[in-house]
Amino acid sequence: MTTNTRLGAVPSILLVLLLALAWFGPLDMRALVKSDEGRYAEIAREMHVSGDWVTPRLNDLKYFYKPPLQYWATAAAYGTMGESAFTARLWPALTGFLTVLFAGFTARRVFGAQYAAPVAAVLASALWWIGLSHANSLDAGVSSFMAAALFALMLAQRDGVDRNAERGWMLACWAAMALAVLSKGLIGIVLPGAALVAYTLLARDWTVWRRLHILPGAILFVAIAAPWFVAVTRANPEFFHYFFIHEHFERFLTTVSRRTAPWWYFVPLLLASVLPWLAALPPAALAAGRRSAQSNGFRPALLALVWSAVIFLFFSVSSSKLPAYILPVVPALALLIGLWLPAARGRGVLAVAALAGVLGAAGVGIAPFGARFTNEPWMADAHRVFFYWIGAGAALLLAGAIAMAAFERRGRRLAAILSLAAAGGVGTLVAMLGHEQIGRLTSARDVVAQVGSMFAPDQPFYSVRFYDQTLPFYLKRTVTLVDYADEMEFGITREPHKVVPTLDEFMARWAADRAPSAVMGPDTFDVLSRMGVPMRVIWKDPRRVLVVKEIR
């Protein structure tokens, strides 16, 4: 028996407006931090300034690690609203927010109106979805478009859909996969394709392939995804091998990226990704497997389950692993949890509340011990304050769990779901705001605000054996690398004249330049000081030293 969890039109609109306020309001409240946030903010800034929307560059060096869709969107935001942390994070936040709405819409159309609010609430409050939608990385964008492809496929294949609607939603599915490819590469079509094949074999639903509209869909896919790949390859012949061979096959099959981890690496991350709904995940997965097929043989819940399993297994066997890789499974899991909640027995919902309450209490309990979670003494105070913010967010989660249990005992299932969702979501945002205590110590925002005016804008700025990902964005200029390569090695090999390869050459340039500036690590500063390089320190912290040339 399914509990009534329908939400009226007016309450739905009010909740969407409140969600938008909470979702977008904090975007500018934290400094951009290393590495992804500074990197992707700067690539978009250079694209905006240069007007070259074909060849992505980081610190004025060719950077072909990922496709340009998010760079384009962010550069466009810079052009209309200015360069800020808000506009740098706007694209992942916007795609993540729209995916929440699309998830609820899909649940309503495919499964019934009573599932719309629970599905949207679960996704809007899922820990990993909130966290990565509020960080300037590429994962929220690609995950959103992959989710859009999944949801559009469900809408196209659902029971009773007419032929025109089926064709329209399938074209939307193909378009979403093309945008996913433009967001982060071939996973945007490989993983959805693999999930569909696995679903077909498991469900023995062969008829779905007759409703994919493959020919017009493939034409649309190529029309959207191909032009940039053609243009960037014509402008940069080296792109094809680096992007497709190195960045896809070599990273997946070998340890070239140096991001190895054990096979079980994503298990705890998968469990954490759906907090505070963890207790609902096992029964929701089992329910998805038992849910009967629609009259046309399609099993959308099973497809969501298979989708999650395929993506999880794909990245688990990959030789390159990072925490954010698991994000594309979250919308599908949120859908399954949101389908289970209205039909769950009361004790099942109370178990969800109980585990969320335990986790909230644990978060409150560890708050006083934050300083112990760092090996860097200079970070101890920041960690201490950050963990008190975590404790505040955990207290909200605990309160939400108590409210969920109280509403459930009174037979108010929708209020119970929304209580935990609101508390978990706001609690996560509170904890993220607290991270500013740590982020500001590693970001260049405060540095530039205090001493940026001391750097001559028309004179060289060197980055010596060191690269601060956020510094160029806040300085609004690129820097000249000295004896440093790391992720920019590919770009340096193509344009070696843009860097200084050795310390000896740097010292010669430093002596010849009229008013140069530089940033370096403390160890490098000590080396250059002992060598008698004339430098005047204008900023120093445990991570970096900023200097200008001292006139003697």
Disulfide bonds with the S-S distance in Angstrom:
none
